[in-house]
């Protein structure tokens, strides 16, 4: 049994276990270990786990796992957290280019707003409709549906029903329920891989902002505030017809604690 140092970070309440795996000692294929570490009763507890690894050309590679133990697609809040982690390790300065599951990402840490990180997301070229809902991929697949009285809405039950429906059961989908407020939106998300509602979902907040711009027929440069249970996020992007470019997810990323665990 060996002792390993881990770090805990959170972004708008989305929390992650992070390991510096530049030495390659963490077994990427150990599903049971990742699941146990993420367990909130028998492990450290988190929505997901990330490895920071060396990669040719770019500053680092982000490997992301859902709480179920399996490698997942892109996680926006996780992306901001691992950027903060990389800076804390001295791997990067205030800007970085790093590799993730959906390709290359650029990020910037704002010097005048402590803990606030701007993360460029992938371009989006298609928003599909499923009845009165919208479906799109912002690094992870998302289902976006406008509802009334979101605070009282049964997010877990309705989200799970959609996630395991015949349409989405095989590949899975994250389900976002949305309510307009002020000049932005309030969002609650059922996340696949966690199989529960989380306090925030970065790719989900991004999907909501883009889907609502599509829904309302807007074009041009836009900035959309998104409120989630764990805090506030901002999505900036340019919409030209059916295409979304220069998409940025902005929000907090904070170190929580450091510890050691043996396995």
C-alpha positions, 0 to 999 in steps of 0.5 A: 500500500502506497500513500498518494497526495491528492488535491480538492478543488471546486468550481461553483460547487462542482467539486473534484479530486485532482492528482498530479500524474506527471509521474504516470503512477495513477492507473488510468484504467482502475475504475473501482479506485476512481469510484471509491475515491469519489464516493462521499461516504467511503472515499474523499467525495467528489463529482469527478476526478482529474489527472494532470499529465504531461503531453507533447507540445501543450502545457498539460493534458486533462484526464477526466473521470465521472464519479462512476469511475469511467473516463468522461467527456469534457467537464467545463468546471473541471477544466477551470479547476485543473487550470487553477491547479496547474498554476498552483503547481507552477506548470503554467502562468496566467494563460495556458493551452491544454489538451482535454477529451474534446481537443485543445482548450485555451484558458486565462486566469484573471489577475484582477479577479482572484479565482476567476478563470475564462476557459474557451470551449469548442465551437458548436455547429448544430442545435437540434430540437427534441420536441420543445427541448434543445440538444447540443454538444458543448464538449459533452452532450446536453438536453436543454428544456425551459420549465416554470418554477424551477426551484420546485421542479423534480430535477432528479426524477425528470432528469433521470427519466430523460437520461435513461429514455430510449433516445438517450440511454445508450450514449447518455445525456446531461439534462438541464432545466432552465428558467429565465431570470433578469438578463440571464438564466437559472439552471439545474442539471442532472449529470450522467456519470454522477447520476444525480443533480449537481450544484453546477455543470460548466458544459451544461451552463454553456449549452443553456446559453447557446440553446437560448440564443438559438431559441430567441433567434439572436446573432452577434457577440453575446454575454449570458449570466447563468445562475446555478445552485453553487454560484454564478457563471458567465458564458460569452460567445459569437453566434452567426446563423447556426454557428457558435464560435469564440465560446468562453465559460467564465467562473470561479475555481478554488482550492479547497484542501490537500490530503493524503490517501493510501491504496 
